[in-house]
Amino acid sequence: MNSQKPAYWRYGGQAVIEGVMMRSPRYFAIACRKPDGGMVVHAEPIEKTILGKLQFLNRPLLRGIFMLIDALALGIKSLHFSSQVQIQHAPEIKPVSKPVQDIAIGASALGGFAIGIFLFFVLPTLLTDWLAREGWGSVARNMVDGGLRIAIFLLYVGLIGLLPDIRRVFQYHGAEHKAINALEEEGEVSLEAARRQTRLHPRCGTSFVLLVLILSIFVFAFLGRPPAYIRIPMHLALLPVIASVTYEIIRLAGMFKSGFLARVLLAPGLWTQYLTTREPTDDQIEVAVAALQRVRELEEGVAEASQETDAVVESESSDVTQMREHGRTIA
């Protein structure tokens, strides 16, 4: 079984609305609970990614940012699908047209970006300037900025976790981790195996974000203290570089997670996952297991997949596309 574990590292996922998305190199699957308690499982091939089209970018320290862009695009698509499942099966909610949906998604993304800039760049700068004492140099001020970013991030995820709807998303986040851990640690995907696993996982996006924030402290500390209108854009321009380095660190640490250095590097992110995950119920674990089973069957059987199986996936994808045009989704 140990010889097979590296292949299992290709699987990942994220929590969505009342469900979980799981992905492999070639496919993704979304499993969602309907309002009536039933389950929707949808799978389709992953569209060719940036790295798939431009192989020369698939190199250490280059690939990280492009993988993040691809993951973000797939995540938005999965969240949209999961929201449509809830809308279709909740008669009191009237579906809207696809153009309106696209505008809403775009506005939400831009709004989220603006809020992120304010919370993690503008607000720390304002607080640092307010707290600063005479004699503080640029290094000290920049390090205080970085510490405040981490504090604001932890406070933010801690507070939103108190909201009932977000708490459920965090439970599905925990279910996603349990299912992945079951595959990586035991080589099987089942409710019983997932139940035994921890809800923490080293390759989680939470660990990634926290490590980016930690590394940025040391990078930004020695860049001087130009005016905010120069400093903030400069820091934003460096974030893709820091993110690419962080991606490689997380990737290596995840592969050698039993090593001492890997455990030290991963520890802060794992601790933070106690804020971004919750213990899931069996119903929620079943959803994560269903998504992982579906995508694993497709991925590991792709070399032997029959034309009939491929047709089922393509047909299902076509149905989703048609229904999205009418503001609906498949069941």
C-alpha positions as CSV (number, residue, x, y, z in Angstrom):
1,M,0.0,0.0,0.0
2,N,2.9,2.4,0.8
3,S,4.0,2.3,-2.8
4,Q,0.6,3.5,-3.9
5,K,0.3,6.4,-1.5
6,P,2.1,9.0,-3.8
7,A,-0.8,8.5,-6.3
8,Y,-3.3,9.4,-3.7
9,W,-1.7,12.8,-3.2
10,R,-3.2,13.8,-6.5
11,Y,-6.6,14.0,-4.9
12,G,-7.9,17.2,-3.2
13,G,-11.1,19.1,-2.7
14,Q,-13.1,21.8,-1.0
15,A,-16.3,22.3,0.8
16,V,-19.2,23.9,-1.1
17,I,-22.8,24.7,-0.2
18,E,-24.2,21.6,1.5
19,G,-21.6,19.5,-0.2
20,V,-18.1,18.7,-1.2
21,M,-16.1,18.9,-4.4
22,M,-13.3,16.4,-5.0
23,R,-10.8,16.6,-7.8
24,S,-8.2,14.5,-9.4
25,P,-5.8,15.4,-12.3
26,R,-8.5,14.8,-15.0
27,Y,-11.9,14.9,-13.3
28,F,-13.9,16.6,-10.6
29,A,-17.0,15.4,-8.8
30,I,-19.4,17.4,-6.7
31,A,-21.7,15.7,-4.1
32,C,-24.4,17.8,-2.5
33,R,-27.3,17.3,-0.1
34,K,-30.7,18.4,-1.4
35,P,-33.0,20.2,0.9
36,D,-35.1,17.0,1.2
37,G,-32.1,15.0,2.4
38,G,-31.3,13.3,-1.0
39,M,-28.0,13.5,-2.6
40,V,-26.8,14.8,-6.0
41,V,-23.5,13.6,-7.4
42,H,-22.2,15.2,-10.6
43,A,-18.9,14.6,-12.3
44,E,-17.2,15.8,-15.4
45,P,-13.7,16.1,-16.9
46,I,-11.6,19.1,-15.9
47,E,-11.2,21.5,-18.7
48,K,-7.6,21.9,-19.9
49,T,-5.8,24.0,-17.4
50,I,-3.2,26.7,-17.9
51,L,-0.5,24.3,-17.1
52,G,-2.0,21.7,-19.4
53,K,-1.9,24.2,-22.2
54,L,1.5,25.7,-21.4
55,Q,3.7,22.8,-20.2
56,F,6.8,24.9,-19.9
57,L,5.2,26.6,-16.9
58,N,4.9,23.3,-15.0
59,R,8.2,23.9,-13.1
60,P,8.9,24.4,-9.5
61,L,8.4,28.0,-8.4
62,L,6.5,28.7,-11.6
63,R,3.6,26.3,-11.4
64,G,2.3,27.3,-8.0
65,I,0.5,30.5,-9.0
66,F,-1.1,29.0,-12.1
67,M,-2.3,25.9,-10.1
68,L,-3.9,28.4,-7.7
69,I,-5.6,30.2,-10.5
70,D,-7.0,26.9,-11.9
71,A,-8.1,25.8,-8.4
72,L,-9.9,29.1,-7.9
73,A,-11.7,28.8,-11.2
74,L,-12.8,25.3,-10.4
75,G,-13.8,26.3,-6.9
76,I,-16.0,29.1,-8.2
77,K,-17.6,26.7,-10.7
78,S,-18.3,24.1,-7.9
79,L,-19.8,26.7,-5.6
80,H,-22.1,27.9,-8.4
81,F,-23.2,24.3,-9.0
82,S,-23.9,23.6,-5.3
83,S,-25.9,26.8,-5.0
84,Q,-28.0,25.8,-8.0
85,V,-28.8,22.4,-6.4
86,Q,-30.3,24.3,-3.4
87,I,-32.2,26.7,-5.6
88,Q,-33.7,24.0,-7.8
89,H,-34.9,22.0,-4.9
90,A,-36.2,24.9,-2.8
91,P,-39.5,26.0,-4.4
92,E,-39.7,29.3,-2.4
93,I,-36.5,30.5,-4.2
94,K,-37.0,31.7,-7.7
95,P,-34.2,30.8,-10.2
96,V,-32.6,33.7,-12.0
97,S,-31.2,33.9,-15.5
98,K,-27.6,32.9,-16.3
99,P,-26.5,36.5,-17.1
100,V,-27.8,37.7,-13.7
101,Q,-26.0,34.8,-12.0
102,D,-22.7,35.6,-13.8
103,I,-23.0,39.3,-12.8
104,A,-23.7,38.3,-9.2
105,I,-20.7,35.9,-9.1
106,G,-18.4,38.6,-10.6
107,A,-19.7,41.2,-8.2
108,S,-19.1,38.9,-5.2
109,A,-15.6,38.1,-6.4
110,L,-14.7,41.7,-6.8
111,G,-16.3,42.6,-3.5
112,G,-14.4,39.8,-1.7
113,F,-11.2,41.0,-3.3
114,A,-11.8,44.6,-2.1
115,I,-12.6,43.4,1.4
116,G,-9.5,41.3,1.4
117,I,-7.3,44.3,0.4
118,F,-8.8,46.4,3.2
119,L,-8.6,43.8,5.9
120,F,-5.2,42.4,5.2
121,F,-3.3,45.4,3.8
122,V,-5.0,48.8,4.5
123,L,-6.3,48.0,8.1
124,P,-2.9,46.6,9.3
125,T,-1.1,49.7,8.0
126,L,-3.6,52.0,9.8
127,L,-3.3,50.0,13.0
128,T,0.5,49.9,12.8
129,D,0.7,53.7,12.3
130,W,-1.6,54.2,15.3
131,L,0.4,51.8,17.5
132,A,3.8,52.9,16.4
133,R,6.2,54.6,18.8
134,E,9.0,57.0,18.1
135,G,12.1,55.1,17.2
136,W,10.4,52.3,15.4
137,G,12.2,51.5,12.2
138,S,10.8,50.2,9.0
139,V,11.6,46.6,9.9
140,A,9.7,46.8,13.1
141,R,6.7,48.5,11.5
142,N,6.6,46.0,8.7
143,M,6.8,43.0,11.1
144,V,4.0,44.5,13.2
145,D,2.0,44.8,10.0
146,G,2.6,41.1,9.3
147,G,1.6,40.1,12.8
148,L,-1.6,42.1,12.6
149,R,-2.4,40.5,9.3
150,I,-2.3,37.1,10.9
151,A,-4.3,38.3,13.9
152,I,-7.0,39.7,11.7
153,F,-7.1,36.5,9.6
154,L,-7.5,34.4,12.7
155,L,-10.1,36.7,14.2
156,Y,-12.0,36.8,10.8
157,V,-12.3,33.0,10.4
158,G,-13.1,32.6,14.1
159,L,-16.0,35.0,13.9
160,I,-17.5,33.8,10.6
161,G,-17.3,30.3,12.0
162,L,-20.0,31.4,14.6
163,L,-22.5,31.9,11.8
164,P,-24.7,28.7,11.4
165,D,-24.4,28.5,7.6
166,I,-20.6,29.0,7.7
167,R,-20.4,26.4,10.5
168,R,-22.0,23.9,8.2
169,V,-19.5,24.7,5.4
170,F,-16.7,24.2,8.0
171,Q,-18.3,20.8,8.8
172,Y,-18.2,19.8,5.2
173,H,-14.6,21.0,5.1
174,G,-13.9,18.6,7.9
175,A,-15.7,15.8,6.1
176,E,-13.6,16.5,3.0
177,H,-10.4,16.2,5.0
178,K,-11.6,13.0,6.7
179,A,-12.3,11.3,3.3
180,I,-9.0,12.3,1.8
181,N,-7.2,11.2,4.9
182,A,-8.9,7.8,4.7
183,L,-7.7,7.3,1.2
184,E,-4.1,8.4,2.0
185,E,-3.8,6.6,5.3
186,E,-5.9,3.4,4.7
187,G,-6.2,3.2,1.0
188,E,-9.9,3.0,1.1
189,V,-12.8,5.4,0.9
190,S,-15.8,4.6,3.1
191,L,-17.8,6.1,5.9
192,E,-16.2,3.8,8.5
193,A,-12.6,4.6,7.4
194,A,-13.3,8.4,7.2
195,R,-14.9,8.4,10.7
196,R,-11.6,7.2,12.1
197,Q,-9.5,10.0,10.6
198,T,-8.7,13.5,11.8
199,R,-10.4,16.5,10.3
200,L,-7.1,18.2,9.7
201,H,-5.0,17.8,6.6
202,P,-1.5,19.2,5.7
203,R,-2.4,20.3,2.2
204,C,-5.4,22.4,3.2
205,G,-5.9,25.9,1.9
206,T,-6.0,27.2,5.4
207,S,-2.4,26.0,5.9
208,F,-1.4,27.6,2.6
209,V,-2.9,31.0,3.5
210,L,-1.3,31.0,6.9
211,L,2.1,30.1,5.6
212,V,1.8,32.8,3.0
213,L,1.1,35.3,5.7
214,I,4.0,34.1,7.8
215,L,6.5,34.1,4.9
216,S,5.3,37.6,3.9
217,I,6.3,39.0,7.3
218,F,10.0,38.1,6.6
219,V,9.9,39.2,2.9
220,F,8.1,42.5,3.5
221,A,10.1,43.3,6.7
222,F,13.2,44.3,4.7
223,L,11.6,46.3,1.9
224,G,11.6,49.6,3.6
225,R,8.6,51.7,4.5
226,P,7.6,53.7,1.5
227,P,4.2,55.5,1.5
228,A,1.2,53.3,1.6
229,Y,0.2,54.1,-2.0
230,I,3.5,52.6,-3.1
231,R,3.9,49.9,-0.4
232,I,0.5,48.2,-0.7
233,P,0.7,47.7,-4.5
234,M,4.4,46.5,-4.1
235,H,3.3,43.9,-1.5
236,L,0.4,42.8,-3.7
237,A,2.8,42.4,-6.6
238,L,5.1,40.1,-4.5
239,L,2.2,37.9,-3.3
240,P,2.2,35.6,-6.3
241,V,6.0,35.0,-5.8
242,I,5.4,34.2,-2.1
243,A,2.4,32.1,-3.0
244,S,4.5,30.1,-5.5
245,V,7.2,29.4,-2.9
246,T,4.6,28.5,-0.3
247,Y,3.0,26.0,-2.7
248,E,6.3,24.2,-3.1
249,I,6.8,24.1,0.6
250,I,3.3,22.7,1.3
251,R,3.7,20.2,-1.5
252,L,7.0,18.9,-0.2
253,A,5.9,19.0,3.5
254,G,2.7,17.0,2.5
255,M,4.8,14.3,0.8
256,F,7.1,14.0,3.8
257,K,4.6,14.9,6.5
258,S,6.1,12.4,9.0
259,G,9.4,14.2,9.1
260,F,10.4,16.6,11.9
261,L,10.9,19.6,9.7
262,A,7.7,19.0,7.8
263,R,5.8,18.7,11.1
264,V,7.2,22.0,12.2
265,L,6.3,23.8,9.0
266,L,2.8,22.4,8.9
267,A,2.0,22.8,12.6
268,P,0.7,26.4,12.5
269,G,-1.6,25.6,9.5
270,L,-2.9,22.4,11.2
271,W,-3.7,24.4,14.4
272,T,-5.5,27.0,12.4
273,Q,-7.7,24.3,10.8
274,Y,-9.4,23.9,14.2
275,L,-11.0,27.3,13.3
276,T,-11.8,26.4,9.7
277,T,-13.1,22.9,10.2
278,R,-15.7,21.3,12.5
279,E,-16.4,17.7,13.3
280,P,-18.9,16.5,10.6
281,T,-21.9,14.4,11.0
282,D,-22.2,11.0,9.3
283,D,-24.5,12.5,6.7
284,Q,-21.8,15.0,5.8
285,I,-19.1,12.4,5.7
286,E,-21.2,10.3,3.3
287,V,-21.3,13.3,0.9
288,A,-17.5,13.7,0.9
289,V,-17.1,9.9,0.5
290,A,-19.5,9.9,-2.5
291,A,-17.6,12.7,-4.2
292,L,-14.2,11.1,-3.7
293,Q,-15.4,7.6,-4.7
294,R,-16.9,9.0,-7.9
295,V,-13.8,11.0,-9.0
296,R,-11.5,8.1,-8.0
297,E,-13.4,5.7,-10.1
298,L,-13.2,8.0,-13.1
299,E,-9.5,8.8,-12.6
300,E,-8.2,5.4,-11.8
301,G,-10.3,3.8,-14.5
302,V,-9.6,6.4,-17.2
303,A,-7.1,4.1,-19.0
304,E,-9.7,1.4,-19.2
305,A,-12.8,3.5,-19.3
306,S,-15.4,2.3,-21.8
307,Q,-17.0,4.7,-24.3
308,E,-20.2,4.1,-22.5
309,T,-18.8,5.5,-19.2
310,D,-17.4,8.5,-21.0
311,A,-20.7,9.1,-22.7
312,V,-22.5,9.2,-19.3
313,V,-20.1,11.9,-18.0
314,E,-20.4,14.0,-21.2
315,S,-24.2,13.6,-21.2
316,E,-24.4,14.7,-17.6
317,S,-22.2,17.7,-18.3
318,S,-24.3,18.7,-21.2
319,D,-27.5,18.5,-19.1
320,V,-25.9,20.8,-16.5
321,T,-24.9,23.3,-19.2
322,Q,-28.5,23.4,-20.6
323,M,-30.1,23.8,-17.2
324,R,-27.7,26.5,-16.1
325,E,-28.8,28.5,-19.2
326,H,-32.3,28.4,-17.7
327,G,-31.1,29.1,-14.1
328,R,-31.5,25.4,-13.1
329,T,-29.3,22.4,-12.4
330,I,-29.5,18.7,-12.6
331,A,-30.8,16.3,-9.9
